[in-house]
Amino acid sequence: MKLDAIDISILKELQVDARISNIELSERVGLSPSACSRRLDQLEKSGAIEGYQAVISNKVLGQTVNAIIHITLSGQSETHLADFEAEVQKCPHVVACFMMSGEFDYLVRVNARDMIEFEDIHKNWLSTMPGVVRIQSSFAMRTVVVKPNIDVAMLQKS
């Protein structure tokens, strides 16, 4: 789907407040409420908008450890990758997983309450996943920026 200026404006407003009413959204982007609703429906059906979610504070959840983990598998066949990916999706502590190029096969982000819980995740989840031969963990000392996407307003400048 090719995004036009109105689509980008809608996405920009939703990035700021996904709970905005259709009437307020339509006023901000300069459309009638019905036209805005149709555009929003098109953006959702096309997959441009994949979903909506609440961003919950890790601090409130008691998740003080944010680990960035590089994982190397014993092989890169489709079976090795599929087996690992199926298992990593089951781990409730994994908040992100990326297949990588370069030295490591995957980069996994895990949240935990403390180092004791992280050790449990490492021993009982990550180390037991199919094909894992190397795990290298780093720990975030402070979160500086976390965004689900780039600021779509930048697309209007190109």
Protein Blocks (a to p, Z undefined) as FASTA:
>chain_A
ZZdfklmmmmmmmmmommbcfklmmmmnopafklmmmmmmmmmmnomanbdcddddfkln
opabccddddddfbfcfklmmmmmmmmmmpmkbgbdcddehjbfbdcddddfblmlmmmm
mmmmmmmpghiabdcddddfbdfbdcfbdcfklmmmZZ
